[in-house]
């Protein structure tokens, strides 16, 4: 049985920029293959816009991505890092939208378990 090396651990950095000079560190981290969370909740709007533009440019140049994860929190990820917002179940249409489901239809004369327990 062949032995495979484990992948290198993913490095993630949290940076709270104070000036545009912090863009250098952000760019270096992304170029180095690390993901960066930016906490921009305490900076003024002009600096936030400049940093967002910078991060978008770095991500585009390196085929990475920029994602808003919360208000004022930005995730800049290098190429090869996929971002997921969790397991979202796609809405599935019923094969026959006019078919009545007796479990959920109170008029069908079926009492589901949660109704029979006094809920």
Backbone atoms as SQL, in Angstrom:
CREATE TABLE atoms (id INTEGER PRIMARY KEY, chain TEXT, resi INTEGER, resn TEXT, atom TEXT, x REAL, y REAL, z REAL);
INSERT INTO atoms VALUES
  (1, 'A', 1, 'UNK', 'N', 0.852, -1.172, 0.000),
  (2, 'A', 1, 'UNK', 'CA', 0.000, 0.000, 0.000),
  (3, 'A', 1, 'UNK', 'C', 0.897, 1.234, 0.000),
  (4, 'A', 2, 'UNK', 'N', 0.675, 2.156, -0.951),
  (5, 'A', 2, 'UNK', 'CA', 1.527, 3.350, -1.007),
  (6, 'A', 2, 'UNK', 'C', 1.262, 4.291, 0.163),
  (7, 'A', 3, 'UNK', 'N', 2.307, 4.945, 0.567),
  (8, 'A', 3, 'UNK', 'CA', 2.216, 5.912, 1.658),
  (9, 'A', 3, 'UNK', 'C', 2.213, 7.310, 1.042),
  (10, 'A', 4, 'UNK', 'N', 1.245, 8.123, 1.444),
  (11, 'A', 4, 'UNK', 'CA', 1.142, 9.479, 0.915),
  (12, 'A', 4, 'UNK', 'C', 1.420, 10.473, 2.029),
  (13, 'A', 5, 'UNK', 'N', 2.115, 11.506, 1.667),
  (14, 'A', 5, 'UNK', 'CA', 2.388, 12.565, 2.637),
  (15, 'A', 5, 'UNK', 'C', 1.117, 13.372, 2.883),
  (16, 'A', 6, 'UNK', 'N', 0.948, 13.815, 4.098),
  (17, 'A', 6, 'UNK', 'CA', -0.187, 14.670, 4.410),
  (18, 'A', 6, 'UNK', 'C', 0.025, 16.042, 3.794),
  (19, 'A', 7, 'UNK', 'N', -1.062, 16.691, 3.357),
  (20, 'A', 7, 'UNK', 'CA', -0.888, 18.033, 2.815),
  (21, 'A', 7, 'UNK', 'C', -0.426, 18.991, 3.902),
  (22, 'A', 8, 'UNK', 'N', 0.273, 20.013, 3.477),
  (23, 'A', 8, 'UNK', 'CA', 0.741, 21.023, 4.433),
  (24, 'A', 8, 'UNK', 'C', -0.478, 21.686, 5.069),
  (25, 'A', 9, 'UNK', 'N', -0.409, 21.990, 6.350),
  (26, 'A', 9, 'UNK', 'CA', -1.566, 22.623, 6.992),
  (27, 'A', 9, 'UNK', 'C', -1.825, 24.007, 6.403),
  (28, 'A', 10, 'UNK', 'N', -3.088, 24.346, 6.281),
  (29, 'A', 10, 'UNK', 'CA', -3.479, 25.650, 5.749),
  (30, 'A', 10, 'UNK', 'C', -3.249, 26.692, 6.823),
  (31, 'A', 11, 'UNK', 'N', -2.570, 27.760, 6.471),
  (32, 'A', 11, 'UNK', 'CA', -2.334, 28.870, 7.393),
  (33, 'A', 11, 'UNK', 'C', -3.415, 29.917, 7.170),
  (34, 'A', 12, 'UNK', 'N', -3.987, 30.389, 8.250),
  (35, 'A', 12, 'UNK', 'CA', -4.993, 31.442, 8.204),
  (36, 'A', 12, 'UNK', 'C', -4.540, 32.544, 9.149),
  (37, 'A', 13, 'UNK', 'N', -4.562, 33.774, 8.660),
  (38, 'A', 13, 'UNK', 'CA', -4.126, 34.922, 9.460),
  (39, 'A', 13, 'UNK', 'C', -5.290, 35.873, 9.685),
  (40, 'A', 14, 'UNK', 'N', -5.294, 36.503, 10.835),
  (41, 'A', 14, 'UNK', 'CA', -6.280, 37.532, 11.161),
  (42, 'A', 14, 'UNK', 'C', -5.518, 38.841, 11.257),
  (43, 'A', 15, 'UNK', 'N', -5.920, 39.816, 10.433),
  (44, 'A', 15, 'UNK', 'CA', -5.249, 41.109, 10.426),
  (45, 'A', 15, 'UNK', 'C', -6.286, 42.192, 10.681),
  (46, 'A', 16, 'UNK', 'N', -5.968, 43.091, 11.582),
  (47, 'A', 16, 'UNK', 'CA', -6.793, 44.273, 11.826),
  (48, 'A', 16, 'UNK', 'C', -5.998, 45.468, 11.311),
  (49, 'A', 17, 'UNK', 'N', -6.268, 45.866, 10.063),
  (50, 'A', 17, 'UNK', 'CA', -5.471, 46.953, 9.487),
  (51, 'A', 17, 'UNK', 'C', -5.766, 48.289, 10.163),
  (52, 'A', 18, 'UNK', 'N', -4.722, 49.087, 10.305),
  (53, 'A', 18, 'UNK', 'CA', -4.868, 50.425, 10.880),
  (54, 'A', 18, 'UNK', 'C', -4.622, 51.501, 9.829),
  (55, 'A', 19, 'UNK', 'N', -3.725, 51.198, 8.868),
  (56, 'A', 19, 'UNK', 'CA', -3.421, 52.129, 7.783),
  (57, 'A', 19, 'UNK', 'C', -3.313, 51.319, 6.491),
  (58, 'A', 20, 'UNK', 'N', -3.200, 52.027, 5.368),
  (59, 'A', 20, 'UNK', 'CA', -3.055, 51.337, 4.093),
  (60, 'A', 20, 'UNK', 'C', -1.713, 50.619, 3.997),
  (61, 'A', 21, 'UNK', 'N', -0.766, 50.987, 4.837),
  (62, 'A', 21, 'UNK', 'CA', 0.532, 50.296, 4.854),
  (63, 'A', 21, 'UNK', 'C', 0.385, 48.821, 5.211),
  (64, 'A', 22, 'UNK', 'N', -0.710, 48.452, 5.875),
  (65, 'A', 22, 'UNK', 'CA', -0.947, 47.048, 6.221),
  (66, 'A', 22, 'UNK', 'C', -1.262, 46.204, 4.985),
  (67, 'A', 23, 'UNK', 'N', -1.539, 46.849, 3.858),
  (68, 'A', 23, 'UNK', 'CA', -1.818, 46.122, 2.621),
  (69, 'A', 23, 'UNK', 'C', -0.620, 45.268, 2.207),
  (70, 'A', 24, 'UNK', 'N', 0.573, 45.715, 2.504),
  (71, 'A', 24, 'UNK', 'CA', 1.783, 44.951, 2.162),
  (72, 'A', 24, 'UNK', 'C', 1.753, 43.573, 2.828),
  (73, 'A', 25, 'UNK', 'N', 1.422, 43.548, 4.120),
  (74, 'A', 25, 'UNK', 'CA', 1.350, 42.265, 4.836),
  (75, 'A', 25, 'UNK', 'C', 0.250, 41.385, 4.260),
  (76, 'A', 26, 'UNK', 'N', -0.894, 41.982, 3.946),
  (77, 'A', 26, 'UNK', 'CA', -2.008, 41.215, 3.373),
  (78, 'A', 26, 'UNK', 'C', -1.566, 40.559, 2.067),
  (79, 'A', 27, 'UNK', 'N', -0.962, 41.353, 1.184),
  (80, 'A', 27, 'UNK', 'CA', -0.498, 40.824, -0.095),
  (81, 'A', 27, 'UNK', 'C', 0.540, 39.734, 0.069),
  (82, 'A', 28, 'UNK', 'N', 1.472, 39.933, 0.997),
  (83, 'A', 28, 'UNK', 'CA', 2.512, 38.924, 1.231),
  (84, 'A', 28, 'UNK', 'C', 1.923, 37.614, 1.728),
  (85, 'A', 29, 'UNK', 'N', 0.953, 37.703, 2.617),
  (86, 'A', 29, 'UNK', 'CA', 0.329, 36.476, 3.154),
  (87, 'A', 29, 'UNK', 'C', -0.399, 35.703, 2.057),
  (88, 'A', 30, 'UNK', 'N', -1.141, 36.427, 1.226),
  (89, 'A', 30, 'UNK', 'CA', -1.875, 35.764, 0.144),
  (90, 'A', 30, 'UNK', 'C', -0.900, 35.162, -0.862),
  (91, 'A', 31, 'UNK', 'N', 0.131, 35.907, -1.251),
  (92, 'A', 31, 'UNK', 'CA', 1.136, 35.371, -2.182),
  (93, 'A', 31, 'UNK', 'C', 1.817, 34.140, -1.597),
  (94, 'A', 32, 'UNK', 'N', 1.941, 34.088, -0.270),
  (95, 'A', 32, 'UNK', 'CA', 2.551, 32.939, 0.392),
  (96, 'A', 32, 'UNK', 'C', 1.624, 31.746, 0.525),
  (97, 'A', 33, 'UNK', 'N', 0.386, 31.868, 0.052),
  (98, 'A', 33, 'UNK', 'CA', -0.541, 30.735, 0.086),
  (99, 'A', 33, 'UNK', 'C', -1.437, 30.678, 1.306),
  (100, 'A', 34, 'UNK', 'N', -1.427, 31.717, 2.133),
  (101, 'A', 34, 'UNK', 'CA', -2.276, 31.733, 3.338),
  (102, 'A', 34, 'UNK', 'C', -3.566, 32.498, 3.074),
  (103, 'A', 35, 'UNK', 'N', -4.598, 32.139, 3.791),
  (104, 'A', 35, 'UNK', 'CA', -5.840, 32.898, 3.772),
  (105, 'A', 35, 'UNK', 'C', -5.743, 33.987, 4.831),
  (106, 'A', 36, 'UNK', 'N', -6.440, 35.099, 4.599),
  (107, 'A', 36, 'UNK', 'CA', -6.386, 36.225, 5.520),
  (108, 'A', 36, 'UNK', 'C', -7.793, 36.706, 5.827),
  (109, 'A', 37, 'UNK', 'N', -8.104, 36.782, 7.098),
  (110, 'A', 37, 'UNK', 'CA', -9.321, 37.444, 7.556),
  (111, 'A', 37, 'UNK', 'C', -8.944, 38.880, 7.896),
  (112, 'A', 38, 'UNK', 'N', -9.699, 39.822, 7.366),
  (113, 'A', 38, 'UNK', 'CA', -9.476, 41.234, 7.679),
  (114, 'A', 38, 'UNK', 'C', -10.616, 41.723, 8.545),
  (115, 'A', 39, 'UNK', 'N', -10.282, 42.242, 9.712),
  (116, 'A', 39, 'UNK', 'CA', -11.274, 42.846, 10.596),
  (117, 'A', 39, 'UNK', 'C', -11.222, 44.350, 10.353),
  (118, 'A', 40, 'UNK', 'N', -12.194, 44.838, 9.586),
  (119, 'A', 40, 'UNK', 'CA', -12.191, 46.250, 9.208),
  (120, 'A', 40, 'UNK', 'C', -13.311, 47.029, 9.903),
  (121, 'A', 41, 'UNK', 'N', -13.764, 46.507, 11.034),
  (122, 'A', 41, 'UNK', 'CA', -14.873, 47.161, 11.740),
  (123, 'A', 41, 'UNK', 'C', -14.465, 48.458, 12.413),
  (124, 'A', 42, 'UNK', 'N', -13.182, 48.653, 12.680),
  (125, 'A', 42, 'UNK', 'CA', -12.768, 49.847, 13.429),
  (126, 'A', 42, 'UNK', 'C', -12.062, 50.892, 12.559),
  (127, 'A', 43, 'UNK', 'N', -12.103, 50.741, 11.230),
  (128, 'A', 43, 'UNK', 'CA', -11.431, 51.712, 10.367),
  (129, 'A', 43, 'UNK', 'C', -12.466, 52.556, 9.627),
  (130, 'A', 44, 'UNK', 'N', -12.019, 53.696, 9.104),
  (131, 'A', 44, 'UNK', 'CA', -12.965, 54.566, 8.404),
  (132, 'A', 44, 'UNK', 'C', -13.306, 54.004, 7.025),
  (133, 'A', 45, 'UNK', 'N', -14.382, 54.487, 6.481),
  (134, 'A', 45, 'UNK', 'CA', -14.936, 53.956, 5.226),
  (135, 'A', 45, 'UNK', 'C', -13.967, 54.103, 4.052),
  (136, 'A', 46, 'UNK', 'N', -13.253, 55.213, 3.967),
  (137, 'A', 46, 'UNK', 'CA', -12.311, 55.409, 2.863),
  (138, 'A', 46, 'UNK', 'C', -11.205, 54.364, 2.875),
  (139, 'A', 47, 'UNK', 'N', -10.639, 54.084, 4.051),
  (140, 'A', 47, 'UNK', 'CA', -9.589, 53.076, 4.155),
  (141, 'A', 47, 'UNK', 'C', -10.153, 51.691, 3.838),
  (142, 'A', 48, 'UNK', 'N', -11.351, 51.434, 4.305),
  (143, 'A', 48, 'UNK', 'CA', -11.974, 50.130, 4.017),
  (144, 'A', 48, 'UNK', 'C', -12.137, 49.935, 2.507),
  (145, 'A', 49, 'UNK', 'N', -12.604, 50.949, 1.808),
  (146, 'A', 49, 'UNK', 'CA', -12.774, 50.841, 0.361),
  (147, 'A', 49, 'UNK', 'C', -11.441, 50.637, -0.346),
  (148, 'A', 50, 'UNK', 'N', -10.410, 51.350, 0.075),
  (149, 'A', 50, 'UNK', 'CA', -9.088, 51.174, -0.534),
  (150, 'A', 50, 'UNK', 'C', -8.556, 49.760, -0.310),
  (151, 'A', 51, 'UNK', 'N', -8.734, 49.242, 0.912),
  (152, 'A', 51, 'UNK', 'CA', -8.257, 47.882, 1.202),
  (153, 'A', 51, 'UNK', 'C', -9.071, 46.840, 0.440),
  (154, 'A', 52, 'UNK', 'N', -10.371, 47.043, 0.324),
  (155, 'A', 52, 'UNK', 'CA', -11.196, 46.114, -0.454),
  (156, 'A', 52, 'UNK', 'C', -10.740, 46.088, -1.916),
  (157, 'A', 53, 'UNK', 'N', -10.482, 47.264, -2.486),
  (158, 'A', 53, 'UNK', 'CA', -10.004, 47.322, -3.867),
  (159, 'A', 53, 'UNK', 'C', -8.658, 46.620, -4.011),
  (160, 'A', 54, 'UNK', 'N', -7.774, 46.855, -3.050),
  (161, 'A', 54, 'UNK', 'CA', -6.463, 46.204, -3.075),
  (162, 'A', 54, 'UNK', 'C', -6.617, 44.682, -3.016),
  (163, 'A', 55, 'UNK', 'N', -7.440, 44.196, -2.086),
  (164, 'A', 55, 'UNK', 'CA', -7.634, 42.750, -1.924),
  (165, 'A', 55, 'UNK', 'C', -8.257, 42.129, -3.174),
  (166, 'A', 56, 'UNK', 'N', -9.193, 42.849, -3.788),
  (167, 'A', 56, 'UNK', 'CA', -9.802, 42.343, -5.025),
  (168, 'A', 56, 'UNK', 'C', -8.759, 42.223, -6.123),
  (169, 'A', 57, 'UNK', 'N', -7.849, 43.189, -6.201),
  (170, 'A', 57, 'UNK', 'CA', -6.788, 43.129, -7.201),
  (171, 'A', 57, 'UNK', 'C', -5.819, 41.997, -6.958),
  (172, 'A', 58, 'UNK', 'N', -5.416, 41.818, -5.703),
  (173, 'A', 58, 'UNK', 'CA', -4.496, 40.717, -5.357),
  (174, 'A', 58, 'UNK', 'C', -5.158, 39.379, -5.654),
  (175, 'A', 59, 'UNK', 'N', -6.403, 39.239, -5.240),
  (176, 'A', 59, 'UNK', 'CA', -7.122, 37.971, -5.459),
  (177, 'A', 59, 'UNK', 'C', -7.273, 37.685, -6.954),
  (178, 'A', 60, 'UNK', 'N', -7.596, 38.707, -7.737),
  (179, 'A', 60, 'UNK', 'CA', -7.749, 38.499, -9.179),
  (180, 'A', 60, 'UNK', 'C', -6.422, 38.105, -9.815),
  (181, 'A', 61, 'UNK', 'N', -5.345, 38.762, -9.412),
  (182, 'A', 61, 'UNK', 'CA', -4.037, 38.468, -9.986),
  (183, 'A', 61, 'UNK', 'C', -3.564, 37.055, -9.641),
  (184, 'A', 62, 'UNK', 'N', -3.934, 36.582, -8.453),
  (185, 'A', 62, 'UNK', 'CA', -3.471, 35.262, -7.998),
  (186, 'A', 62, 'UNK', 'C', -4.548, 34.188, -8.128),
  (187, 'A', 63, 'UNK', 'N', -5.634, 34.510, -8.815),
  (188, 'A', 63, 'UNK', 'CA', -6.762, 33.594, -9.015),
  (189, 'A', 63, 'UNK', 'C', -7.358, 33.130, -7.693),
  (190, 'A', 64, 'UNK', 'N', -7.369, 34.022, -6.715),
  (191, 'A', 64, 'UNK', 'CA', -7.961, 33.725, -5.411),
  (192, 'A', 64, 'UNK', 'C', -9.384, 34.244, -5.338),
  (193, 'A', 65, 'UNK', 'N', -9.847, 34.481, -4.120),
  (194, 'A', 65, 'UNK', 'CA', -11.220, 34.957, -3.937),
  (195, 'A', 65, 'UNK', 'C', -11.295, 35.893, -2.744),
  (196, 'A', 66, 'UNK', 'N', -12.305, 36.751, -2.778),
  (197, 'A', 66, 'UNK', 'CA', -12.595, 37.666, -1.680),
  (198, 'A', 66, 'UNK', 'C', -14.041, 37.433, -1.291),
  (199, 'A', 67, 'UNK', 'N', -14.298, 37.217, -0.002),
  (200, 'A', 67, 'UNK', 'CA', -15.643, 36.923, 0.471),
  (201, 'A', 67, 'UNK', 'C', -15.951, 37.733, 1.720),
  (202, 'A', 68, 'UNK', 'N', -17.106, 38.385, 1.737),
  (203, 'A', 68, 'UNK', 'CA', -17.595, 39.029, 2.956),
  (204, 'A', 68, 'UNK', 'C', -18.162, 37.930, 3.842),
  (205, 'A', 69, 'UNK', 'N', -17.620, 37.760, 5.030),
  (206, 'A', 69, 'UNK', 'CA', -18.117, 36.712, 5.921),
  (207, 'A', 69, 'UNK', 'C', -19.014, 37.273, 7.015),
  (208, 'A', 70, 'UNK', 'N', -18.879, 38.544, 7.291),
  (209, 'A', 70, 'UNK', 'CA', -19.729, 39.235, 8.266),
  (210, 'A', 70, 'UNK', 'C', -19.542, 40.726, 8.025),
  (211, 'A', 71, 'UNK', 'N', -20.345, 41.525, 8.670),
  (212, 'A', 71, 'UNK', 'CA', -20.212, 42.957, 8.484),
  (213, 'A', 71, 'UNK', 'C', -18.841, 43.405, 8.979),
  (214, 'A', 72, 'UNK', 'N', -18.037, 43.958, 8.065),
  (215, 'A', 72, 'UNK', 'CA', -16.711, 44.445, 8.415),
  (216, 'A', 72, 'UNK', 'C', -15.633, 43.388, 8.460),
  (217, 'A', 73, 'UNK', 'N', -15.969, 42.126, 8.143),
  (218, 'A', 73, 'UNK', 'CA', -14.988, 41.036, 8.138),
  (219, 'A', 73, 'UNK', 'C', -14.897, 40.497, 6.719),
  (220, 'A', 74, 'UNK', 'N', -13.688, 40.467, 6.189),
  (221, 'A', 74, 'UNK', 'CA', -13.435, 40.042, 4.819),
  (222, 'A', 74, 'UNK', 'C', -12.475, 38.861, 4.847),
  (223, 'A', 75, 'UNK', 'N', -12.738, 37.869, 4.017),
  (224, 'A', 75, 'UNK', 'CA', -11.834, 36.731, 3.872),
  (225, 'A', 75, 'UNK', 'C', -11.211, 36.799, 2.492),
  (226, 'A', 76, 'UNK', 'N', -9.897, 36.853, 2.446),
  (227, 'A', 76, 'UNK', 'CA', -9.159, 36.832, 1.187),
  (228, 'A', 76, 'UNK', 'C', -8.433, 35.491, 1.147),
  (229, 'A', 77, 'UNK', 'N', -8.750, 34.686, 0.137),
  (230, 'A', 77, 'UNK', 'CA', -8.195, 33.336, 0.065),
  (231, 'A', 77, 'UNK', 'C', -7.427, 33.146, -1.232),
  (232, 'A', 78, 'UNK', 'N', -6.323, 32.423, -1.174),
  (233, 'A', 78, 'UNK', 'CA', -5.557, 32.156, -2.394),
  (234, 'A', 78, 'UNK', 'C', -6.253, 31.120, -3.272),
  (235, 'A', 79, 'UNK', 'N', -5.705, 30.911, -4.456),
  (236, 'A', 79, 'UNK', 'CA', -6.248, 29.895, -5.360),
  (237, 'A', 79, 'UNK', 'C', -6.242, 28.537, -4.665),
  (238, 'A', 80, 'UNK', 'N', -7.251, 27.743, -4.947),
  (239, 'A', 80, 'UNK', 'CA', -7.322, 26.401, -4.377),
  (240, 'A', 80, 'UNK', 'C', -8.074, 26.317, -3.074),
  (241, 'A', 81, 'UNK', 'N', -8.505, 27.438, -2.522),
  (242, 'A', 81, 'UNK', 'CA', -9.286, 27.431, -1.281),
  (243, 'A', 81, 'UNK', 'C', -10.729, 27.696, -1.655),
  (244, 'A', 82, 'UNK', 'N', -11.607, 26.752, -1.339),
  (245, 'A', 82, 'UNK', 'CA', -13.017, 26.960, -1.643),
  (246, 'A', 82, 'UNK', 'C', -13.727, 27.422, -0.379),
  (247, 'A', 83, 'UNK', 'N', -14.645, 28.340, -0.569),
  (248, 'A', 83, 'UNK', 'CA', -15.394, 28.921, 0.540),
  (249, 'A', 83, 'UNK', 'C', -16.811, 28.379, 0.496),
  (250, 'A', 84, 'UNK', 'N', -17.290, 27.882, 1.611),
  (251, 'A', 84, 'UNK', 'CA', -18.648, 27.359, 1.696),
  (252, 'A', 84, 'UNK', 'C', -19.380, 28.060, 2.818),
  (253, 'A', 85, 'UNK', 'N', -20.629, 28.330, 2.609),
  (254, 'A', 85, 'UNK', 'CA', -21.449, 28.953, 3.647),
  (255, 'A', 85, 'UNK', 'C', -22.220, 27.907, 4.440),
  (256, 'A', 86, 'UNK', 'N', -21.852, 26.670, 4.350),
  (257, 'A', 86, 'UNK', 'CA', -22.527, 25.607, 5.093),
  (258, 'A', 86, 'UNK', 'C', -23.320, 24.736, 4.145),
  (259, 'A', 87, 'UNK', 'N', -23.921, 23.719, 4.708),
  (260, 'A', 87, 'UNK', 'CA', -24.705, 22.782, 3.910),
  (261, 'A', 87, 'UNK', 'C', -26.082, 23.366, 3.658),
  (262, 'A', 88, 'UNK', 'N', -26.259, 23.883, 2.475),
  (263, 'A', 88, 'UNK', 'CA', -27.554, 24.425, 2.105),
  (264, 'A', 88, 'UNK', 'C', -28.260, 23.421, 1.220),
  (265, 'A', 89, 'UNK', 'N', -29.435, 23.038, 1.615),
  (266, 'A', 89, 'UNK', 'CA', -30.220, 22.084, 0.863),
  (267, 'A', 89, 'UNK', 'C', -30.974, 22.825, -0.232),
  (268, 'A', 90, 'UNK', 'N', -30.763, 22.481, -1.501),
  (269, 'A', 90, 'UNK', 'CA', -31.502, 23.163, -2.552),
  (270, 'A', 90, 'UNK', 'C', -32.993, 22.843, -2.465),
  (271, 'A', 91, 'UNK', 'N', -33.813, 23.787, -2.841),
  (272, 'A', 91, 'UNK', 'CA', -35.253, 23.582, -2.834),
  (273, 'A', 91, 'UNK', 'C', -35.608, 22.603, -3.941),
  (274, 'A', 92, 'UNK', 'N', -36.375, 21.606, -3.586),
  (275, 'A', 92, 'UNK', 'CA', -36.788, 20.617, -4.575),
  (276, 'A', 92, 'UNK', 'C', -38.284, 20.745, -4.799),
  (277, 'A', 93, 'UNK', 'N', -38.647, 20.922, -6.028),
  (278, 'A', 93, 'UNK', 'CA', -40.066, 21.001, -6.360),
  (279, 'A', 93, 'UNK', 'C', -40.671, 19.611, -6.325),
  (280, 'A', 94, 'UNK', 'N', -41.903, 19.547, -5.898),
  (281, 'A', 94, 'UNK', 'CA', -42.619, 18.286, -5.889),
  (282, 'A', 94, 'UNK', 'C', -42.854, 17.844, -7.327),
  (283, 'A', 95, 'UNK', 'N', -42.779, 16.538, -7.612),
  (284, 'A', 95, 'UNK', 'CA', -43.034, 16.084, -8.975),
  (285, 'A', 95, 'UNK', 'C', -44.434, 16.498, -9.450),
  (286, 'A', 96, 'UNK', 'N', -45.394, 16.492, -8.547),
  (287, 'A', 96, 'UNK', 'CA', -46.758, 16.920, -8.871),
  (288, 'A', 96, 'UNK', 'C', -47.152, 17.980, -7.853),
  (289, 'A', 97, 'UNK', 'N', -47.106, 19.258, -8.248),
  (290, 'A', 97, 'UNK', 'CA', -47.375, 20.318, -7.276),
  (291, 'A', 97, 'UNK', 'C', -48.806, 20.315, -6.748),
  (292, 'A', 98, 'UNK', 'N', -49.713, 19.574, -7.406),
  (293, 'A', 98, 'UNK', 'CA', -51.110, 19.549, -6.973),
  (294, 'A', 98, 'UNK', 'C', -51.428, 18.335, -6.108),
  (295, 'A', 99, 'UNK', 'N', -50.454, 17.457, -5.926),
  (296, 'A', 99, 'UNK', 'CA', -50.667, 16.269, -5.092),
  (297, 'A', 99, 'UNK', 'C', -50.710, 16.690, -3.636),
  (298, 'A', 100, 'UNK', 'N', -51.656, 16.178, -2.890),
  (299, 'A', 100, 'UNK', 'CA', -51.785, 16.510, -1.472),
  (300, 'A', 100, 'UNK', 'C', -50.990, 15.516, -0.651),
  (301, 'A', 101, 'UNK', 'N', -50.287, 16.013, 0.315),
  (302, 'A', 101, 'UNK', 'CA', -49.498, 15.180, 1.205),
  (303, 'A', 101, 'UNK', 'C', -50.284, 15.010, 2.496),
  (304, 'A', 102, 'UNK', 'N', -50.785, 13.812, 2.781),
  (305, 'A', 102, 'UNK', 'CA', -51.625, 13.634, 3.969),
  (306, 'A', 102, 'UNK', 'C', -50.902, 13.924, 5.281),
  (307, 'A', 103, 'UNK', 'N', -49.585, 13.790, 5.305),
  (308, 'A', 103, 'UNK', 'CA', -48.868, 14.049, 6.550),
  (309, 'A', 103, 'UNK', 'C', -48.945, 15.519, 6.934),
  (310, 'A', 104, 'UNK', 'N', -48.866, 16.387, 5.954),
  (311, 'A', 104, 'UNK', 'CA', -48.857, 17.823, 6.235),
  (312, 'A', 104, 'UNK', 'C', -50.206, 18.484, 5.999),
  (313, 'A', 105, 'UNK', 'N', -51.162, 17.768, 5.477),
  (314, 'A', 105, 'UNK', 'CA', -52.455, 18.342, 5.138),
  (315, 'A', 105, 'UNK', 'C', -53.466, 18.007, 6.229),
  (316, 'A', 106, 'UNK', 'N', -53.884, 19.005, 6.969),
  (317, 'A', 106, 'UNK', 'CA', -54.810, 18.785, 8.086),
  (318, 'A', 106, 'UNK', 'C', -56.176, 18.313, 7.608),
  (319, 'A', 107, 'UNK', 'N', -56.544, 18.619, 6.361),
  (320, 'A', 107, 'UNK', 'CA', -57.858, 18.224, 5.845),
  (321, 'A', 107, 'UNK', 'C', -57.904, 16.770, 5.408),
  (322, 'A', 108, 'UNK', 'N', -56.795, 16.085, 5.386),
  (323, 'A', 108, 'UNK', 'CA', -56.751, 14.725, 4.866),
  (324, 'A', 108, 'UNK', 'C', -57.184, 13.689, 5.899),
  (325, 'A', 109, 'UNK', 'N', -57.427, 14.088, 7.136),
  (326, 'A', 109, 'UNK', 'CA', -57.874, 13.148, 8.146),
  (327, 'A', 109, 'UNK', 'C', -56.757, 12.371, 8.810),
  (328, 'A', 110, 'UNK', 'N', -55.532, 12.743, 8.601),
  (329, 'A', 110, 'UNK', 'CA', -54.387, 12.075, 9.209),
  (330, 'A', 110, 'UNK', 'C', -53.843, 12.996, 10.291),
  (331, 'A', 111, 'UNK', 'N', -53.591, 12.443, 11.473),
  (332, 'A', 111, 'UNK', 'CA', -53.041, 13.237, 12.556),
  (333, 'A', 111, 'UNK', 'C', -51.558, 12.904, 12.701),
  (334, 'A', 112, 'UNK', 'N', -50.692, 13.825, 12.288),
  (335, 'A', 112, 'UNK', 'CA', -49.263, 13.566, 12.461),
  (336, 'A', 112, 'UNK', 'C', -48.908, 13.400, 13.929),
  (337, 'A', 113, 'UNK', 'N', -47.824, 12.740, 14.192),
  (338, 'A', 113, 'UNK', 'CA', -47.388, 12.429, 15.551),
  (339, 'A', 113, 'UNK', 'C', -47.294, 13.677, 16.415),
  (340, 'A', 114, 'UNK', 'N', -46.703, 14.768, 15.899),
  (341, 'A', 114, 'UNK', 'CA', -46.529, 15.945, 16.754),
  (342, 'A', 114, 'UNK', 'C', -47.868, 16.573, 17.131),
  (343, 'A', 115, 'UNK', 'N', -48.912, 16.390, 16.320),
  (344, 'A', 115, 'UNK', 'CA', -50.239, 16.912, 16.680),
  (345, 'A', 115, 'UNK', 'C', -50.884, 16.008, 17.734),
  (346, 'A', 116, 'UNK', 'N', -50.664, 14.707, 17.631),
  (347, 'A', 116, 'UNK', 'CA', -51.303, 13.790, 18.568),
  (348, 'A', 116, 'UNK', 'C', -50.693, 13.868, 19.956),
  (349, 'A', 117, 'UNK', 'N', -49.504, 14.463, 20.093),
  (350, 'A', 117, 'UNK', 'CA', -48.852, 14.557, 21.389),
  (351, 'A', 117, 'UNK', 'C', -49.213, 15.840, 22.116),
  (352, 'A', 118, 'UNK', 'N', -50.152, 16.597, 21.579),
  (353, 'A', 118, 'UNK', 'CA', -50.613, 17.790, 22.264),
  (354, 'A', 118, 'UNK', 'C', -49.782, 19.014, 21.992),
  (355, 'A', 119, 'UNK', 'N', -48.944, 18.993, 20.985),
  (356, 'A', 119, 'UNK', 'CA', -48.110, 20.157, 20.666),
  (357, 'A', 119, 'UNK', 'C', -48.888, 21.206, 19.913);
